[in-house]
Amino acid sequence: MPKAVYIHIPFCEQICHYCDFNKFYIQYQPVDEYLTALYKEMQASFKRYSHNRIRTIFIGGGTPTALTAEQLDHLMNWIHELLDMRHIEEFTVEANPDNLTADKLSVLKNAHVNRLSIGVQTFQEDLLKKIGRTHTNEVVFKALKRAKKYGFDNLSIDLIYGLPGQSIEDFKKTLETALSLDLQHYSSYSLILEPKTVFYNLWRKGKLTLPPQEEEAAMYEMLMEKMEQKGFHQYEISNFACKGYESKHNLTYWNNEEYFGFGAGAHSYVNGVRRANIGPLKKYITSIERSGYAYLEEHEVTLAEKMEEQLFLGLRKTEGVSFNMFEQKFAKPLYSVFGEQIEAQKKKGLLFEKDGYIFLTHKGKLLGNEVFQAFLSVLNN
């Protein structure tokens, strides 16, 4: 049974040029109707499936803090009505620094939100404008100070490297600023050009210049080095934390465990079935009003797919994949299923085996997608 709940708020006050998540510019959207539909969807799912093991909640987007304080308060009240909050260990809300106001922080604190994930992306203000962000560094600093004042002591920020026009020196300055902020967690990802984004369309037209691959790799190596120097543990390819501040919710995904997903375009994994919700707002709302659900796709995950997912998700964690856990979960020794692929990646210097685990080497982290690909569709061939 699921241990995690993801809730999608698809509204934004600006649309970032790199983002391919299901999102809509908030002006003139049926926000209140959407929140009511979200409540009805959660209600229907919790009647259908046991939810007494829920330990983490993550509200993402879009931009959850694009909601008004009153709308946020309604959402929080519904969550408290539907879930036993006594068992919630981690309650995360994503936020933009320029709408993390005092009244919204008060609502979140009163609702027992205990973790904030704030979208910063870079501390180079010229790059912020290029990627469609509207905040400034000063806004970030004030938002973090305000959050700490309201008692939030589990704060994470997101950073992106490999941005158009970004140099290694630019990213170094961003890291130095980020690491001076007395935070508990950092997520840092390379820019990926996703279809239907502004950046992808510019790239297709030859109007977007990205750093060469070797510079992007150098940025990632610098990221790992700087984080280690400051005492942050790299517990996943793109995530770094002080001890005890690893994201419990995101570990649900990387441990290949089940979770509820609610909202337009949200994904869920319940009772061995992966589902994707309808994305367009009006279609989502109509479907919820009609049936309580808004499934666009449903896929019952096969045993072969579960084992593959255990590998390519688990290898994202720096601790890697446990031989014992794999055998307990699937009643098959790991080597009997993927021995050939593991040995091939070890010979390339991309995987290492120690103390009952396999995990990515330093070189393997740089070529992670190549390693993950080695375990996909193996059992169907």
Secondary structure in CASP SS format (residue, H / E / C, confidence):
PFRMAT SS
TARGET T0000
AUTHOR 0000-0000-0000
METHOD secondary structure of the structure
MODEL  1
M C 1.00
P C 1.00
K C 1.00
A E 1.00
V E 1.00
Y E 1.00
I E 1.00
H E 1.00
I E 1.00
P C 1.00
F E 1.00
C E 1.00
E C 1.00
Q C 1.00
I C 1.00
C C 1.00
H C 1.00
Y C 1.00
C C 1.00
D C 1.00
F C 1.00
N C 1.00
K C 1.00
F E 1.00
Y E 1.00
I C 1.00
Q C 1.00
Y C 1.00
Q C 1.00
P C 1.00
V H 1.00
D H 1.00
E H 1.00
Y H 1.00
L H 1.00
T H 1.00
A H 1.00
L H 1.00
Y H 1.00
K H 1.00
E H 1.00
M H 1.00
Q H 1.00
A H 1.00
S H 1.00
F H 1.00
K H 1.00
R H 1.00
Y C 1.00
S C 1.00
H C 1.00
N C 1.00
R C 1.00
I C 1.00
R C 1.00
T E 1.00
I E 1.00
F E 1.00
I E 1.00
G E 1.00
G E 1.00
G C 1.00
T C 1.00
P H 1.00
T H 1.00
A H 1.00
L C 1.00
T C 1.00
A H 1.00
E H 1.00
Q H 1.00
L H 1.00
D H 1.00
H H 1.00
L H 1.00
M H 1.00
N H 1.00
W H 1.00
I H 1.00
H H 1.00
E H 1.00
L H 1.00
L C 1.00
D C 1.00
M H 1.00
R H 1.00
H H 1.00
I C 1.00
E C 1.00
E E 1.00
F E 1.00
T E 1.00
V E 1.00
E E 1.00
A E 1.00
N C 1.00
P H 1.00
D H 1.00
N H 1.00
L C 1.00
T C 1.00
A H 1.00
D H 1.00
K H 1.00
L H 1.00
S H 1.00
V H 1.00
L H 1.00
K H 1.00
N H 1.00
A C 1.00
H C 1.00
V C 1.00
N C 1.00
R E 1.00
L E 1.00
S E 1.00
I E 1.00
G E 1.00
V E 1.00
Q E 1.00
T C 1.00
F C 1.00
Q C 1.00
E H 1.00
D H 1.00
L H 1.00
L H 1.00
K H 1.00
K H 1.00
I C 1.00
G C 1.00
R C 1.00
T C 1.00
H C 1.00
T C 1.00
N H 1.00
E H 1.00
V H 1.00
V H 1.00
F H 1.00
K H 1.00
A H 1.00
L H 1.00
K H 1.00
R H 1.00
A H 1.00
K H 1.00
K H 1.00
Y C 1.00
G C 1.00
F C 1.00
D C 1.00
N C 1.00
L E 1.00
S E 1.00
I E 1.00
D E 1.00
L E 1.00
I E 1.00
Y E 1.00
G C 1.00
L C 1.00
P C 1.00
G C 1.00
Q C 1.00
S C 1.00
I H 1.00
E H 1.00
D H 1.00
F H 1.00
K H 1.00
K H 1.00
T H 1.00
L H 1.00
E H 1.00
T H 1.00
A H 1.00
L C 1.00
S C 1.00
L C 1.00
D C 1.00
L C 1.00
Q C 1.00
H E 1.00
Y E 1.00
S E 1.00
S E 1.00
Y E 1.00
S E 1.00
L C 1.00
I C 1.00
L C 1.00
E C 1.00
P C 1.00
K C 1.00
T C 1.00
V H 1.00
F H 1.00
Y H 1.00
N H 1.00
L H 1.00
W H 1.00
R H 1.00
K C 1.00
G C 1.00
K C 1.00
L C 1.00
T C 1.00
L C 1.00
P C 1.00
P C 1.00
Q H 1.00
E H 1.00
E H 1.00
E H 1.00
A H 1.00
A H 1.00
M H 1.00
Y H 1.00
E H 1.00
M H 1.00
L H 1.00
M H 1.00
E H 1.00
K H 1.00
M H 1.00
E H 1.00
Q H 1.00
K C 1.00
G C 1.00
F C 1.00
H E 1.00
Q E 1.00
Y E 1.00
E E 1.00
I C 1.00
S C 1.00
N E 1.00
F E 1.00
A E 1.00
C C 1.00
K C 1.00
G C 1.00
Y C 1.00
E C 1.00
S C 1.00
K H 1.00
H H 1.00
N H 1.00
L H 1.00
T H 1.00
Y H 1.00
W H 1.00
N C 1.00
N C 1.00
E C 1.00
E C 1.00
Y E 1.00
F E 1.00
G E 1.00
F E 1.00
G C 1.00
A C 1.00
G C 1.00
A C 1.00
H E 1.00
S E 1.00
Y E 1.00
V E 1.00
N C 1.00
G C 1.00
V E 1.00
R E 1.00
R E 1.00
A E 1.00
N E 1.00
I C 1.00
G C 1.00
P C 1.00
L H 1.00
K H 1.00
K H 1.00
Y H 1.00
I H 1.00
T H 1.00
S H 1.00
I H 1.00
E H 1.00
R H 1.00
S H 1.00
G C 1.00
Y C 1.00
A C 1.00
Y E 1.00
L E 1.00
E E 1.00
E E 1.00
H E 1.00
E E 1.00
V C 1.00
T C 1.00
L H 1.00
A H 1.00
E H 1.00
K H 1.00
M H 1.00
E H 1.00
E H 1.00
Q H 1.00
L H 1.00
F H 1.00
L H 1.00
G H 1.00
L C 1.00
R C 1.00
K E 1.00
T C 1.00
E C 1.00
G C 1.00
V E 1.00
S E 1.00
F H 1.00
N H 1.00
M H 1.00
F H 1.00
E H 1.00
Q H 1.00
K H 1.00
F H 1.00
A C 1.00
K C 1.00
P C 1.00
L H 1.00
Y H 1.00
S H 1.00
V H 1.00
F H 1.00
G H 1.00
E H 1.00
Q H 1.00
I H 1.00
E H 1.00
A H 1.00
Q H 1.00
K H 1.00
K H 1.00
K C 1.00
G C 1.00
L C 1.00
L E 1.00
F E 1.00
E E 1.00
K E 1.00
D C 1.00
G C 1.00
Y E 1.00
I E 1.00
F E 1.00
L E 1.00
T C 1.00
H H 1.00
K H 1.00
G H 1.00
K H 1.00
L H 1.00
L C 1.00
G H 1.00
N H 1.00
E H 1.00
V H 1.00
F H 1.00
Q H 1.00
A C 1.00
F C 1.00
L C 1.00
S C 1.00
V C 1.00
L C 1.00
N C 1.00
N C 1.00
END
